[in-house]
């Protein structure tokens, strides 16, 4: 019988409104800081109050704590890419540099692949090019328009930069994208098609089309337009919608023996992965929570674990009045015999919802929680919803706890559900 392969995380990268690298992001998260602020990428002052005017924007600049794209992408290439590609390349570079894995022989390059996705892709580029066509005609379309917008071009650019010639793929499953990317990359290594995979997600949809589109669905928070830091409030009875975020996160996944042989540092092990579909509605989750419950149970089964083995859950927790109580109820049903021993929080309360990048950045926060024995807090949890009672939701401040296993949920439009379980190594 073939020995089961173990897959570990040996490198991480992340940037969002809460921080432009892993160190700053983690320090700000566990110190209860918020990355939500007024939108600056386009003018919102004259827009209706029915539109969201806050988001988890990345702050550009050359000062410490700001994002300087010149450090990651040559200036001559920057205008050839949408911002989501900028973010994806940045997180990928951070993760690769952190891992120390830079294959120099052809066989090693052939055994290193990429699985990097996005929920929406080059939305801002599509919006701006549509304006160009309307105002100046089709002859003014940039020759870089298509490659600047395609979701798989993060994988393409990074593979070219590092000469990674293994499986080259991209996931597109709305807000479950980042989680699926990691889980699917794990399966590629287990199948024997690679020894190392770079996996992650990226999103840059804070533009008129993105914010206007989600606002039209009544999905975004508008109640706190004048108090941005209070807008993302998972499980709170005063929540009124999610807050858009942007950024990217990436992990280097590696077969354990391969990592051990080269003396790589190890953040944690991916031991469980589940993926299910609701088959219910294009944007609303199944109100019975069946798909969510099945995906957590599937991940537990694949990991060979029982519910009581899980110490901490990084929830999908988007800050919507419908979705949050539903996820809470699903978790409560799956973990009904150990509710007094688990804790659950939502880091989206600090970062906003990074859509296709959310599962990836929450995976990074999950393995850091395991490493440091610190559970990040749920911000703005002032009045717990009546349907969200009975689980420690880590309100306001981070908590120290010896952690061995962490579960992370992601759910997306179309009824797509994904779940990962990480183990401390």
C-alpha positions as CSV (number, residue, x, y, z in Angstrom):
1,X,0.0,0.0,0.0
2,X,1.4,3.4,-1.0
3,X,2.3,5.6,1.9
4,X,0.1,8.7,2.2
5,X,1.9,11.9,1.3
6,X,2.0,14.7,3.8
7,X,1.7,18.2,2.5
8,X,3.2,21.1,4.5
9,X,3.3,24.9,4.1
10,X,6.8,26.2,3.8
11,X,6.3,29.8,2.6
12,X,3.6,32.5,3.0
13,X,2.8,35.9,1.5
14,X,0.0,38.3,2.0
15,X,-1.2,41.9,1.4
16,X,-4.5,43.6,2.1
17,X,-5.8,46.7,3.7
18,X,-4.6,45.5,7.1
19,X,-0.9,45.2,5.9
20,X,1.2,44.9,2.8
21,X,3.3,41.9,4.1
22,X,2.7,39.0,6.4
23,X,4.5,40.5,9.4
24,X,2.5,43.7,9.4
25,X,-0.8,41.9,8.6
26,X,-0.5,39.5,11.4
27,X,0.6,42.0,14.0
28,X,-2.2,44.3,13.1
29,X,-4.8,41.5,13.1
30,X,-3.9,40.2,16.6
31,X,-3.7,43.8,17.9
32,X,-7.3,44.4,16.9
33,X,-6.5,47.0,14.2
34,X,-8.9,47.5,11.3
35,X,-8.0,47.9,7.6
36,X,-11.4,49.4,6.7
37,X,-11.4,53.0,5.6
38,X,-13.3,55.4,3.2
39,X,-13.0,54.5,-0.5
40,X,-10.4,56.6,-2.3
41,X,-10.1,54.9,-5.6
42,X,-13.1,56.7,-7.0
43,X,-15.3,59.6,-5.9
44,X,-18.1,58.5,-3.6
45,X,-19.2,61.8,-2.1
46,X,-22.0,62.5,-4.6
47,X,-23.2,58.9,-4.7
48,X,-26.4,57.8,-3.0
49,X,-26.2,56.7,0.6
50,X,-27.6,53.4,-0.6
51,X,-24.1,52.7,-2.0
52,X,-21.2,51.5,0.2
53,X,-18.5,54.1,0.6
54,X,-16.0,52.1,2.7
55,X,-13.6,49.3,1.8
56,X,-10.4,47.5,2.9
57,X,-8.2,49.4,0.4
58,X,-4.5,48.8,0.1
59,X,-2.6,52.0,0.8
60,X,0.0,52.8,-1.9
61,X,3.1,54.8,-1.2
62,X,6.8,54.6,-0.4
63,X,6.6,54.9,3.3
64,X,6.9,52.0,5.8
65,X,3.6,50.1,5.8
66,X,2.5,51.3,2.4
67,X,2.5,49.3,-0.8
68,X,5.2,50.2,-3.3
69,X,4.5,48.2,-6.5
70,X,8.0,49.1,-7.9
71,X,9.4,46.6,-5.4
72,X,7.6,43.7,-7.1
73,X,6.8,44.6,-10.8
74,X,9.0,46.5,-13.2
75,X,7.5,49.9,-14.1
76,X,7.5,49.0,-17.8
77,X,5.2,46.0,-17.1
78,X,2.8,47.5,-14.6
79,X,0.4,49.1,-17.1
80,X,0.2,45.8,-18.9
81,X,-1.6,44.2,-15.9
82,X,-4.7,44.7,-13.9
83,X,-4.2,45.4,-10.2
84,X,-5.3,41.9,-9.2
85,X,-2.3,40.6,-11.1
86,X,0.0,43.1,-9.3
87,X,-1.3,41.8,-6.0
88,X,-1.0,38.2,-7.0
89,X,2.6,38.6,-8.1
90,X,3.4,40.4,-4.9
91,X,2.0,37.7,-2.6
92,X,3.7,35.0,-4.8
93,X,7.1,36.7,-4.5
94,X,6.7,37.1,-0.8
95,X,5.8,33.4,-0.4
96,X,8.6,32.2,-2.7
97,X,11.2,34.3,-1.0
98,X,9.9,33.2,2.4
99,X,10.2,29.5,1.5
100,X,13.7,29.7,0.1
101,X,12.6,27.4,-2.8
102,X,14.2,28.4,-6.1
103,X,14.8,25.3,-8.2
104,X,17.9,25.5,-10.4
105,X,17.7,22.2,-12.3
106,X,15.2,21.3,-15.0
107,X,13.7,18.4,-13.1
108,X,13.0,20.5,-10.0
109,X,11.4,23.2,-12.1
110,X,9.3,20.6,-13.8
111,X,8.1,19.4,-10.4
112,X,7.1,22.9,-9.2
113,X,3.7,24.2,-10.2
114,X,1.2,27.0,-9.6
115,X,-2.5,27.1,-8.7
116,X,-3.5,30.8,-8.4
117,X,-7.0,32.1,-8.8
118,X,-9.4,35.1,-8.5
119,X,-13.1,35.4,-8.1
120,X,-13.6,38.2,-10.6
121,X,-10.2,39.0,-12.2
122,X,-9.5,42.2,-14.1
123,X,-12.7,44.0,-13.4
124,X,-11.2,47.5,-13.2
125,X,-9.4,47.0,-16.5
126,X,-12.6,45.8,-18.1
127,X,-14.5,48.8,-16.7
128,X,-11.9,51.3,-17.9
129,X,-11.5,49.7,-21.3
130,X,-15.3,49.8,-21.8
131,X,-15.2,53.5,-21.2
132,X,-12.4,53.9,-23.8
133,X,-14.5,52.0,-26.4
134,X,-17.5,54.1,-25.7
135,X,-15.6,57.4,-25.9
136,X,-13.0,56.7,-28.5
137,X,-13.9,53.5,-30.4
138,X,-12.6,50.0,-30.6
139,X,-9.3,51.0,-32.3
140,X,-8.2,52.5,-29.0
141,X,-8.3,49.1,-27.2
142,X,-5.0,48.3,-25.6
143,X,-3.2,45.2,-27.0
144,X,-2.6,44.3,-23.4
145,X,-6.3,44.4,-22.5
146,X,-7.0,40.7,-22.7
147,X,-3.8,39.4,-20.9
148,X,-4.3,42.1,-18.3
149,X,-7.7,40.8,-17.4
150,X,-7.4,37.0,-17.6
151,X,-7.5,35.2,-14.2
152,X,-4.8,32.6,-15.0
153,X,-2.3,35.3,-15.9
154,X,-1.0,35.4,-12.3
155,X,0.0,31.8,-12.6
156,X,1.5,32.7,-16.0
157,X,3.5,35.7,-14.9
158,X,4.9,33.9,-11.8
159,X,5.8,30.7,-13.7
160,X,7.7,32.8,-16.2
161,X,9.5,34.8,-13.5
162,X,10.7,31.7,-11.6
163,X,10.7,29.2,-14.4
164,X,8.2,26.9,-12.6
165,X,7.2,24.4,-15.3
166,X,4.9,22.1,-13.4
167,X,1.1,22.2,-13.3
168,X,0.0,25.7,-14.2
169,X,-3.7,26.3,-13.3
170,X,-6.2,28.8,-11.9
171,X,-9.3,28.4,-9.8
172,X,-12.4,30.6,-10.2
173,X,-15.0,29.8,-7.6
174,X,-16.1,33.2,-6.4
175,X,-15.4,33.7,-2.6
176,X,-14.2,30.1,-2.3
177,X,-11.4,30.5,-4.8
178,X,-8.4,30.8,-2.5
179,X,-9.5,27.8,-0.4
180,X,-10.1,25.7,-3.5
181,X,-6.7,26.8,-5.0
182,X,-4.9,25.5,-1.9
183,X,-6.9,22.3,-1.6
184,X,-6.6,21.5,-5.3
185,X,-2.9,22.2,-5.2
186,X,-2.5,19.8,-2.3
187,X,-4.3,17.1,-4.3
188,X,-1.9,17.7,-7.3
189,X,1.1,17.0,-5.0
190,X,-0.6,13.9,-3.4
191,X,-1.3,12.6,-6.9
192,X,2.4,12.8,-7.7
193,X,2.3,15.5,-10.4
194,X,4.5,18.0,-8.4
195,X,6.6,18.2,-5.3
196,X,6.0,21.9,-4.7
197,X,3.0,24.1,-5.5
198,X,2.5,27.8,-5.1
199,X,-1.2,28.4,-4.4
200,X,-3.3,31.4,-3.6
201,X,-5.9,34.0,-4.7
202,X,-6.0,37.7,-5.6
203,X,-8.7,40.3,-6.0
204,X,-8.9,44.0,-6.9
205,X,-12.6,44.8,-7.4
206,X,-12.8,48.1,-5.6
207,X,-13.9,50.1,-8.5
208,X,-17.3,51.7,-9.6
209,X,-18.4,48.5,-11.3
210,X,-17.5,46.2,-8.4
211,X,-18.8,48.3,-5.6
212,X,-21.8,49.4,-7.6
213,X,-22.6,45.8,-8.6
214,X,-22.5,44.4,-5.1
215,X,-24.4,47.5,-3.7
216,X,-27.2,46.8,-6.3
217,X,-27.5,43.4,-4.8
218,X,-27.9,45.0,-1.3
219,X,-24.9,42.9,-0.3
220,X,-22.6,45.6,1.1
221,X,-22.7,47.6,4.3
222,X,-24.0,51.1,3.9
223,X,-25.0,51.8,7.6
224,X,-21.5,52.7,8.6
225,X,-20.3,54.9,5.7
226,X,-19.3,57.5,8.2
227,X,-17.7,55.0,10.6
228,X,-15.6,52.7,8.4
229,X,-13.9,50.7,11.1
230,X,-17.3,49.6,12.5
231,X,-18.7,48.4,9.2
232,X,-17.5,44.8,9.1
233,X,-19.2,43.2,12.1
234,X,-19.7,39.4,11.8
235,X,-22.3,37.8,14.0
236,X,-23.4,41.2,15.4
237,X,-27.1,42.0,15.3
238,X,-26.3,45.4,13.8
239,X,-24.5,44.1,10.8
240,X,-26.0,45.2,7.4
241,X,-23.7,43.7,4.8
242,X,-20.1,42.8,4.0
243,X,-17.3,45.3,3.3
244,X,-15.2,44.9,0.1
245,X,-11.6,44.2,0.6
246,X,-8.7,43.8,-1.9
247,X,-5.3,42.1,-2.0
248,X,-3.8,38.7,-2.3
249,X,-2.3,35.8,-0.3
250,X,-0.1,32.8,-1.3
251,X,1.3,29.7,0.3
252,X,4.1,27.4,-0.8
253,X,2.9,23.8,-0.5
254,X,5.5,21.1,-0.3
255,X,5.6,17.3,0.1
256,X,6.9,16.8,3.6
257,X,9.9,14.6,2.8
258,X,11.0,17.1,0.1
259,X,10.7,20.0,2.6
260,X,12.5,18.0,5.3
261,X,15.3,17.1,3.0
262,X,16.1,20.7,2.1
263,X,15.7,21.9,5.8
264,X,12.8,24.1,5.1
265,X,10.9,25.8,7.9
266,X,7.4,24.5,8.2
267,X,4.4,26.6,9.2
268,X,1.9,23.8,9.3
269,X,0.4,20.8,7.6
270,X,-2.7,20.7,5.4
271,X,-4.5,17.6,6.6
272,X,-8.1,18.0,5.4
273,X,-10.0,19.3,2.4
274,X,-13.6,19.3,1.6
275,X,-15.6,20.8,-1.3
276,X,-19.4,20.6,-1.9
277,X,-22.2,22.3,-3.8
278,X,-25.6,23.6,-2.5
279,X,-27.4,23.2,-5.8
280,X,-29.8,25.8,-4.5
281,X,-29.5,29.4,-5.7
282,X,-27.0,31.5,-7.7
283,X,-26.2,33.9,-4.8
284,X,-28.1,32.8,-1.7
285,X,-26.9,29.9,0.5
286,X,-29.1,26.9,1.2
287,X,-31.0,28.0,4.3
288,X,-30.7,24.4,5.7
289,X,-26.9,24.7,5.7
290,X,-26.6,21.2,4.3
291,X,-23.8,22.0,1.9
292,X,-21.8,23.8,4.6
293,X,-22.2,21.0,7.1
294,X,-21.2,18.4,4.5
295,X,-18.1,20.3,3.5
296,X,-16.8,20.5,7.1
297,X,-17.6,16.8,7.7
298,X,-15.8,15.9,4.5
299,X,-12.7,17.8,5.5
300,X,-12.8,16.1,8.9
301,X,-13.2,12.7,7.3
302,X,-10.3,13.3,4.9
303,X,-8.1,14.4,7.9
304,X,-9.1,11.4,10.0
305,X,-10.3,13.7,12.7
306,X,-13.4,14.1,15.0
307,X,-15.1,17.4,15.6
308,X,-13.6,17.6,19.1
309,X,-10.1,17.6,17.6
310,X,-10.6,21.1,16.2
311,X,-9.4,23.9,18.4
312,X,-10.2,27.0,16.3
313,X,-12.3,27.9,13.3
314,X,-11.5,30.8,11.0
315,X,-15.0,31.3,9.7
316,X,-16.2,32.6,6.4
317,X,-18.0,35.2,8.5
318,X,-18.6,37.9,6.0
319,X,-20.8,40.2,8.2
320,X,-24.1,39.6,6.4
321,X,-27.4,39.3,8.4
322,X,-28.3,36.1,6.5
323,X,-25.0,34.3,6.0
324,X,-23.4,34.7,9.4
325,X,-26.3,33.1,11.4
326,X,-26.5,30.3,8.8
327,X,-22.8,29.5,9.0
328,X,-23.0,29.7,12.8
329,X,-25.8,27.2,12.8
330,X,-24.0,24.8,10.5
331,X,-20.9,24.9,12.7
332,X,-23.0,24.4,15.8
333,X,-24.6,21.3,14.3
334,X,-21.3,19.8,13.2
335,X,-19.5,20.6,16.5
336,X,-22.5,20.1,18.8
337,X,-20.7,17.8,21.2
338,X,-17.7,20.1,21.8
339,X,-19.0,23.7,21.7
340,X,-17.4,24.5,25.0
341,X,-13.9,23.7,23.7
342,X,-13.8,25.4,20.3
343,X,-13.4,29.0,19.4
344,X,-14.3,30.7,16.1
345,X,-13.6,34.2,14.7
346,X,-13.7,36.1,11.5
347,X,-10.7,38.0,10.3
348,X,-12.9,39.7,7.7
349,X,-13.9,42.0,10.5
350,X,-10.5,43.6,10.1
351,X,-9.6,43.0,6.4
352,X,-13.0,43.2,4.8
353,X,-14.0,40.5,2.3
354,X,-11.3,39.8,-0.2
355,X,-13.6,37.7,-2.4
356,X,-11.4,35.3,-4.3
357,X,-8.4,36.0,-2.1
358,X,-10.2,35.6,1.2
359,X,-9.7,31.9,1.6
360,X,-6.0,32.3,0.9
361,X,-5.4,35.1,3.4
362,X,-7.4,33.3,6.0
363,X,-5.3,30.2,5.4
364,X,-2.3,32.3,6.2
365,X,-3.9,33.6,9.4
366,X,-4.9,30.1,10.3
367,X,-1.4,28.7,10.2
368,X,0.0,31.7,12.0
369,X,-2.6,31.1,14.7
370,X,-1.3,27.6,15.0
371,X,2.3,28.7,15.1
372,X,1.9,31.3,17.7
373,X,-1.0,29.9,19.8
374,X,-3.0,33.1,19.2
375,X,-6.6,33.3,17.9
376,X,-7.3,36.5,16.0
377,X,-10.3,38.5,17.2
378,X,-13.7,39.3,15.7
379,X,-13.9,43.1,15.7
380,X,-17.1,45.0,16.3
381,X,-18.9,42.1,18.0
382,X,-20.8,44.4,20.4
383,X,-24.2,42.7,20.4
384,X,-24.1,39.1,19.5
385,X,-27.0,38.1,17.2
386,X,-29.6,36.0,18.9
387,X,-29.0,33.1,16.5
388,X,-25.2,33.2,17.2
389,X,-25.1,32.2,20.8
390,X,-23.1,29.3,22.4
391,X,-19.6,29.4,20.8
392,X,-16.7,31.6,21.8
393,X,-16.4,34.1,18.9
394,X,-13.2,35.8,20.3
395,X,-14.8,39.2,20.5
396,X,-12.7,42.4,20.2
397,X,-9.3,41.0,21.4
398,X,-7.1,38.1,20.4
399,X,-6.8,35.1,22.8
400,X,-4.0,32.9,23.5
401,X,-4.7,29.1,23.3
402,X,-2.6,26.0,22.7
403,X,-3.8,25.0,19.2
404,X,-3.2,21.8,17.3
405,X,-5.9,21.9,14.6
406,X,-7.6,24.8,12.8
407,X,-10.4,24.6,10.3
408,X,-11.1,27.4,7.7
409,X,-14.4,27.8,5.8
410,X,-15.1,29.6,2.5
411,X,-18.4,29.8,0.7
412,X,-19.2,31.4,-2.7
413,X,-21.9,32.4,-5.1
414,X,-23.3,29.5,-7.1
415,X,-23.4,27.5,-3.9
416,X,-19.8,26.5,-3.9
417,X,-18.3,25.5,-0.5
418,X,-14.7,24.7,0.5
419,X,-13.0,23.8,3.8
420,X,-9.4,23.3,4.8
421,X,-8.0,21.8,8.0
422,X,-4.5,22.7,9.2
423,X,-2.3,20.9,11.7
424,X,0.5,22.4,13.8
425,X,3.8,20.7,13.0
